[in-house]
């Protein structure tokens, strides 16, 4: 059973408020991962327009990624502190034990109201965690 405190919903739709809410969700996820002894590293909290354009050209991202607005982060399972379990993005590259761990992380994130990339229908992106209300 996963015990999750509700995330405070900041009133209004300003970008600043969404970033505050997202940061709180991120900290809660990482604290839960530490308590659960899941080794991780994270990155790509913010992405420039140029980085997004480069990712589009390489076929690994979208132009209006929530990373561009500081409303998404990538968090990888990293047992050694420098490695990334599951790269490149393909389930066949991820042993079942790690797929299960990514799924647990995603379930925790979704219970806080976030959007998890492991549930995307377009492609499997289990490292991606984003704010749910960015439009």
C-alpha positions as CSV (number, residue, x, y, z in Angstrom):
1,X,0.0,0.0,0.0
2,X,1.4,3.4,-1.0
3,X,0.6,6.2,1.4
4,X,0.6,9.5,-0.4
5,X,-0.1,12.9,1.1
6,X,-2.2,15.1,-1.2
7,X,-0.3,17.7,-3.2
8,X,-1.3,21.2,-2.5
9,X,-3.1,22.7,-5.5
10,X,-2.0,26.3,-5.9
11,X,-4.8,28.6,-7.0
12,X,-4.7,30.1,-10.5
13,X,-3.1,28.9,-13.7
14,X,0.1,30.8,-13.6
15,X,3.3,29.2,-14.8
16,X,5.0,30.1,-11.5
17,X,2.3,28.3,-9.5
18,X,2.5,25.2,-11.6
19,X,6.3,25.1,-11.2
20,X,5.8,25.4,-7.4
21,X,3.4,22.5,-7.4
22,X,5.6,20.4,-9.8
23,X,8.6,21.0,-7.5
24,X,6.7,19.8,-4.5
25,X,5.6,16.6,-6.4
26,X,9.2,16.0,-7.5
27,X,10.6,16.3,-4.0
28,X,7.9,13.9,-2.7
29,X,8.7,11.3,-5.4
30,X,12.4,11.5,-4.7
31,X,11.9,11.3,-0.9
32,X,9.7,8.2,-1.5
33,X,12.4,6.7,-3.7
34,X,15.1,7.2,-1.1
35,X,12.8,5.6,1.6
36,X,12.2,2.8,-0.8
37,X,15.9,2.4,-1.5
38,X,15.5,3.0,-5.2
39,X,18.9,4.3,-6.5
40,X,18.3,7.1,-9.0
41,X,19.7,10.1,-10.8
42,X,17.8,12.9,-12.5
43,X,18.1,15.5,-15.2
44,X,16.4,17.5,-17.9
45,X,14.4,19.6,-15.5
46,X,14.6,22.5,-18.0
47,X,15.3,22.3,-21.8
48,X,15.8,25.2,-24.1
49,X,14.0,25.7,-27.4
50,X,17.2,24.8,-29.2
51,X,17.6,21.5,-27.2
52,X,13.9,20.7,-28.0
53,X,14.5,21.4,-31.7
54,X,17.6,19.1,-31.7
55,X,15.6,16.3,-30.0
56,X,12.9,16.6,-32.7
57,X,15.5,16.3,-35.4
58,X,16.9,13.2,-33.7
59,X,13.4,11.8,-33.3
60,X,13.6,11.6,-29.5
61,X,11.4,14.4,-28.4
62,X,8.7,17.0,-29.2
63,X,9.1,20.8,-29.6
64,X,6.6,21.8,-26.9
65,X,7.9,19.4,-24.3
66,X,7.0,20.3,-20.8
67,X,10.7,20.3,-20.0
68,X,10.8,23.6,-21.9
69,X,8.6,25.1,-19.2
70,X,10.3,23.4,-16.2
71,X,7.2,21.2,-15.7
72,X,8.8,17.9,-16.5
73,X,11.9,15.9,-15.3
74,X,13.6,12.7,-16.2
75,X,14.4,10.3,-13.4
76,X,16.4,7.2,-14.1
77,X,17.1,4.1,-12.0
78,X,20.8,4.2,-11.5
79,X,22.2,1.5,-9.2
80,X,25.9,2.6,-9.6
81,X,25.2,6.3,-9.6
82,X,26.3,6.9,-13.1
83,X,24.5,4.3,-15.2
84,X,21.0,4.5,-16.6
85,X,18.8,1.4,-16.5
86,X,16.7,1.1,-19.7
87,X,18.5,3.3,-22.2
88,X,17.7,3.5,-25.0
89,X,14.0,3.6,-24.5
90,X,12.9,0.1,-25.1
91,X,11.4,-2.4,-22.7
92,X,13.6,-5.1,-24.1
93,X,16.6,-3.3,-22.7
94,X,15.1,-3.3,-19.2
95,X,15.1,-6.4,-17.0
96,X,11.8,-7.3,-15.4
97,X,12.9,-6.2,-11.9
98,X,13.7,-2.7,-13.1
99,X,10.5,-2.5,-15.2
100,X,8.6,-3.3,-12.0
101,X,10.5,-0.6,-10.1
102,X,9.8,2.0,-12.9
103,X,6.1,1.0,-12.7
104,X,6.1,1.5,-8.9
105,X,7.6,5.0,-9.4
106,X,5.1,5.8,-12.1
107,X,2.2,4.6,-9.9
108,X,3.3,6.8,-7.1
109,X,3.6,9.8,-9.4
110,X,0.2,9.2,-10.9
111,X,-1.4,8.9,-7.5
112,X,-0.1,12.4,-6.8
113,X,-1.9,13.5,-9.9
114,X,1.1,13.7,-12.3
115,X,1.5,12.3,-15.8
116,X,4.0,9.5,-16.2
117,X,5.8,8.7,-19.5
118,X,5.7,5.0,-18.9
119,X,1.9,5.2,-19.6
120,X,2.3,7.1,-22.9
121,X,0.6,5.4,-25.8
122,X,3.0,6.9,-28.4
123,X,6.2,5.5,-26.9
124,X,7.5,4.0,-23.6
125,X,9.3,6.7,-21.6
126,X,9.5,5.5,-18.0
127,X,11.9,8.2,-16.9
128,X,9.5,11.0,-17.7
129,X,7.5,12.7,-15.0
130,X,5.4,15.8,-15.8
131,X,2.9,18.2,-14.3
132,X,-0.7,17.4,-15.3
133,X,-2.1,20.8,-16.1
134,X,0.3,22.5,-18.5
135,X,-1.6,23.8,-21.6
